[in-house]
Amino acid sequence: MNKTRHPITGAMNSIAGGIVIVPMIVVSAIYTIAPKLLNPGGFTSAFFSPDSTPFVISVLLFIAGTQLDIHEMGPALKRGGLLSLTRVLIGIAAEVIVLALAGPKGFLGVSALALVIGLLSCNPGVYMAVCQEHGDRYDIPGFGIMNLVPVPAIPVILFGFAAGAGVDYMSLVTTIVPFLLGMLCGNIDPSFTKMVSGATPVFLLFMGITCGATMNWLTLFSQLGGGILLTVLYFVISIPVMLFVDKVILKRPGYAAASMTSMSPVSIIMPAAVAAAVPDYAPYVETAAAQIALAVALTSLLTPFICQWVLKRWGGAK
């Protein structure tokens, strides 16, 4: 008897967060070898365009909002809020320490700009993919809060405060609006929640595709040493702290914390955003962006194995 083959879904289900990671790896490989294949024009270019990433994220925010019952808001906000706050506090601590000890140049070729942005970063898409498969109903709404972390506003605010520059808070407000609209619709009509929740895997898949279309592996390897060091520092600092908060304070298995140890591709554009607000960091933008891009790729490859280890050791919610 012939067994049914599932080469695509089987590959994505083989690792935690694979619905985002696998298409990102495939598309990034194509983008590296033959980038013009992804941009011949028309609907094909639109299909692979990184410009659609904000739309994909906004739809995922809306869907996550529909799944937050207002009567169950406390546990959902407690989990997602505390883990997101921890991620931000790690970045703040890194900024204070690095600027005090080494200044903007940083150390060992990794600037303060690259290190702080890297340590601030998490990929909510990986969190969503892991929690969709292994979490419970309180985990998914945390996606909305976590999308406040990997936006350019956070590092711009931190570096702006350090340099005495002004801050634009509206980007934080506008990020959360789709989530609030989804929450409103879902609480008015529970059947609406059921209707849209099935779209989550599709948009996670396209998040992987659009992120992969920004990664040229040749460019990433031009900053090999700095990118690897940034990745090592990211894991060494993030994993123990995030797991401590998830397991000791929240009394959870740890899979959510593990899923937040992957950098977001959005972080690649953040050095330029910071330099636009604080010109003193302009000389570090190019190398910081390349190092962060390589760290994004490496953490995307390695974080699923960390999640698998955590799930095997402590299990999931289901």
DAQUIWO-V297491 format. One record per residue. N is the residue number from 1. RES is the residue in three letters. SS is DSSP state (~ for helix, > for strand, _ for the rest). Layout:
{{N;RES;SS} {N;RES;SS}}
//
This chain:
{{1;MET;_} {2;ASN;_} {3;LYS;_} {4;THR;_} {5;ARG;_} {6;HIS;_} {7;PRO;~} {8;ILE;~} {9;THR;~} {10;GLY;~} {11;ALA;~} {12;MET;~} {13;ASN;~} {14;SER;_} {15;ILE;_} {16;ALA;_} {17;GLY;_} {18;GLY;~} {19;ILE;~} {20;VAL;~} {21;ILE;~} {22;VAL;~} {23;PRO;~} {24;MET;~} {25;ILE;~} {26;VAL;~} {27;VAL;~} {28;SER;~} {29;ALA;~} {30;ILE;~} {31;TYR;~} {32;THR;~} {33;ILE;~} {34;ALA;_} {35;PRO;~} {36;LYS;~} {37;LEU;~} {38;LEU;~} {39;ASN;_} {40;PRO;_} {41;GLY;_} {42;GLY;~} {43;PHE;~} {44;THR;~} {45;SER;~} {46;ALA;~} {47;PHE;~} {48;PHE;~} {49;SER;_} {50;PRO;~} {51;ASP;~} {52;SER;~} {53;THR;~} {54;PRO;~} {55;PHE;~} {56;VAL;~} {57;ILE;~} {58;SER;~} {59;VAL;~} {60;LEU;~} {61;LEU;~} {62;PHE;~} {63;ILE;~} {64;ALA;~} {65;GLY;~} {66;THR;~} {67;GLN;_} {68;LEU;_} {69;ASP;_} {70;ILE;~} {71;HIS;~} {72;GLU;~} {73;MET;~} {74;GLY;~} {75;PRO;~} {76;ALA;~} {77;LEU;~} {78;LYS;~} {79;ARG;~} {80;GLY;~} {81;GLY;~} {82;LEU;~} {83;LEU;~} {84;SER;~} {85;LEU;~} {86;THR;~} {87;ARG;~} {88;VAL;~} {89;LEU;~} {90;ILE;~} {91;GLY;~} {92;ILE;~} {93;ALA;~} {94;ALA;~} {95;GLU;~} {96;VAL;~} {97;ILE;~} {98;VAL;~} {99;LEU;~} {100;ALA;~} {101;LEU;~} {102;ALA;_} {103;GLY;_} {104;PRO;_} {105;LYS;_} {106;GLY;_} {107;PHE;>} {108;LEU;_} {109;GLY;_} {110;VAL;>} {111;SER;_} {112;ALA;~} {113;LEU;~} {114;ALA;~} {115;LEU;~} {116;VAL;~} {117;ILE;~} {118;GLY;~} {119;LEU;~} {120;LEU;~} {121;SER;_} {122;CYS;_} {123;ASN;_} {124;PRO;~} {125;GLY;~} {126;VAL;~} {127;TYR;~} {128;MET;~} {129;ALA;~} {130;VAL;~} {131;CYS;~} {132;GLN;~} {133;GLU;~} {134;HIS;~} {135;GLY;_} {136;ASP;_} {137;ARG;~} {138;TYR;~} {139;ASP;~} {140;ILE;~} {141;PRO;_} {142;GLY;~} {143;PHE;~} {144;GLY;~} {145;ILE;~} {146;MET;~} {147;ASN;_} {148;LEU;_} {149;VAL;_} {150;PRO;_} {151;VAL;_} {152;PRO;~} {153;ALA;~} {154;ILE;~} {155;PRO;~} {156;VAL;~} {157;ILE;~} {158;LEU;~} {159;PHE;~} {160;GLY;~} {161;PHE;~} {162;ALA;~} {163;ALA;~} {164;GLY;_} {165;ALA;_} {166;GLY;_} {167;VAL;_} {168;ASP;_} {169;TYR;_} {170;MET;~} {171;SER;~} {172;LEU;~} {173;VAL;~} {174;THR;~} {175;THR;~} {176;ILE;~} {177;VAL;~} {178;PRO;~} {179;PHE;~} {180;LEU;~} {181;LEU;~} {182;GLY;~} {183;MET;~} {184;LEU;~} {185;CYS;~} {186;GLY;~} {187;ASN;~} {188;ILE;~} {189;ASP;_} {190;PRO;~} {191;SER;~} {192;PHE;~} {193;THR;~} {194;LYS;~} {195;MET;~} {196;VAL;~} {197;SER;~} {198;GLY;_} {199;ALA;_} {200;THR;~} {201;PRO;~} {202;VAL;~} {203;PHE;~} {204;LEU;~} {205;LEU;~} {206;PHE;~} {207;MET;~} {208;GLY;~} {209;ILE;~} {210;THR;~} {211;CYS;~} {212;GLY;~} {213;ALA;_} {214;THR;_} {215;MET;_} {216;ASN;_} {217;TRP;~} {218;LEU;~} {219;THR;~} {220;LEU;~} {221;PHE;~} {222;SER;~} {223;GLN;~} {224;LEU;~} {225;GLY;~} {226;GLY;~} {227;GLY;~} {228;ILE;~} {229;LEU;~} {230;LEU;~} {231;THR;~} {232;VAL;~} {233;LEU;~} {234;TYR;~} {235;PHE;~} {236;VAL;~} {237;ILE;~} {238;SER;~} {239;ILE;~} {240;PRO;~} {241;VAL;~} {242;MET;~} {243;LEU;~} {244;PHE;~} {245;VAL;~} {246;ASP;~} {247;LYS;~} {248;VAL;~} {249;ILE;~} {250;LEU;_} {251;LYS;_} {252;ARG;_} {253;PRO;_} {254;GLY;_} {255;TYR;~} {256;ALA;~} {257;ALA;~} {258;ALA;~} {259;SER;~} {260;MET;_} {261;THR;_} {262;SER;_} {263;MET;_} {264;SER;_} {265;PRO;~} {266;VAL;~} {267;SER;~} {268;ILE;~} {269;ILE;~} {270;MET;~} {271;PRO;~} {272;ALA;~} {273;ALA;~} {274;VAL;~} {275;ALA;~} {276;ALA;~} {277;ALA;~} {278;VAL;_} {279;PRO;~} {280;ASP;~} {281;TYR;~} {282;ALA;~} {283;PRO;~} {284;TYR;~} {285;VAL;~} {286;GLU;~} {287;THR;~} {288;ALA;~} {289;ALA;~} {290;ALA;~} {291;GLN;~} {292;ILE;~} {293;ALA;~} {294;LEU;~} {295;ALA;~} {296;VAL;~} {297;ALA;~} {298;LEU;~} {299;THR;~} {300;SER;~} {301;LEU;~} {302;LEU;~} {303;THR;~} {304;PRO;~} {305;PHE;~} {306;ILE;~} {307;CYS;~} {308;GLN;~} {309;TRP;~} {310;VAL;~} {311;LEU;~} {312;LYS;~} {313;ARG;~} {314;TRP;~} {315;GLY;_} {316;GLY;_} {317;ALA;_} {318;LYS;_}}
//
